[in-house]
Amino acid sequence: MFQEDKFVDYLSVKLNVIYPLSLYGIGETIVEAKNKKIKEKYLQGIDEDDLLNSESSGEKQKIALARALIQEP
């Protein structure tokens, strides 16, 4: 992972995590299922409706990890 995260600051945590999937045109049902799985595993205690400027640097790293893993590399 890079030291400087490239988030879309005006989007919520959830929208930043699922953003890569929207680029591929993946259906909403699949996106929601993947997001639920990622949230349960990596984003416990982080409110997915918050904007990123309210998150700590450690939480931002978790969000960046979740965004990378939601694509199932």
C-alpha positions as CSV (number, residue, x, y, z in Angstrom):
1,M,0.0,0.0,0.0
2,F,1.1,3.5,-0.7
3,Q,1.7,6.1,2.1
4,E,-0.5,8.7,0.4
5,D,-4.1,7.4,-0.2
6,K,-6.0,8.6,-3.2
7,F,-9.5,9.0,-1.8
8,V,-12.4,11.0,-3.2
9,D,-12.8,13.4,-0.3
10,Y,-16.4,14.4,-0.8
11,L,-17.6,10.8,-0.9
12,S,-18.5,8.7,2.2
13,V,-16.4,5.8,3.4
14,K,-18.8,3.4,1.8
15,L,-18.7,5.1,-1.6
16,N,-14.9,5.3,-1.5
17,V,-14.7,1.5,-0.8
18,I,-17.1,0.5,-3.6
19,Y,-15.9,3.1,-6.1
20,P,-13.6,0.7,-8.0
21,L,-16.5,-1.7,-8.6
22,S,-18.6,1.1,-10.1
23,L,-15.8,1.6,-12.7
24,Y,-16.3,-1.9,-13.8
25,G,-20.1,-1.6,-14.0
26,I,-20.8,-4.4,-11.5
27,G,-24.4,-4.8,-10.4
28,E,-25.8,-3.2,-7.3
29,T,-26.7,-6.5,-5.6
30,I,-23.2,-7.9,-6.0
31,V,-21.6,-4.6,-4.9
32,E,-23.8,-4.6,-1.7
33,A,-22.9,-8.2,-0.9
34,K,-19.2,-7.5,-1.4
35,N,-19.4,-4.4,0.7
36,K,-21.1,-6.2,3.5
37,K,-18.4,-8.9,3.6
38,I,-15.6,-6.3,3.5
39,K,-17.2,-4.2,6.2
40,E,-17.7,-7.1,8.6
41,K,-14.1,-8.2,8.1
42,Y,-12.1,-4.9,7.9
43,L,-14.2,-1.9,8.8
44,Q,-15.7,-2.7,12.2
45,G,-16.3,0.4,14.2
46,I,-16.0,2.7,11.2
47,D,-19.3,4.5,10.2
48,E,-19.6,4.0,6.5
49,D,-21.7,7.1,6.2
50,D,-19.0,9.4,7.5
51,L,-16.8,11.5,5.3
52,L,-13.2,10.7,5.2
53,N,-12.0,13.9,6.8
54,S,-13.5,12.7,10.1
55,E,-11.4,9.5,10.1
56,S,-8.0,9.0,11.7
57,S,-4.9,8.0,9.6
58,G,-5.2,4.4,10.9
59,E,-8.8,4.2,9.9
60,K,-8.0,5.6,6.4
61,Q,-5.4,2.8,6.0
62,K,-8.1,0.3,6.8
63,I,-10.5,1.9,4.3
64,A,-7.7,1.9,1.6
65,L,-7.1,-1.8,2.3
66,A,-10.9,-2.5,2.1
67,R,-11.1,-0.6,-1.2
68,A,-8.2,-2.7,-2.6
69,L,-9.6,-6.1,-1.4
70,I,-13.2,-5.5,-2.5
71,Q,-11.9,-6.0,-6.1
72,E,-10.7,-9.5,-5.1
73,P,-7.3,-9.1,-6.6
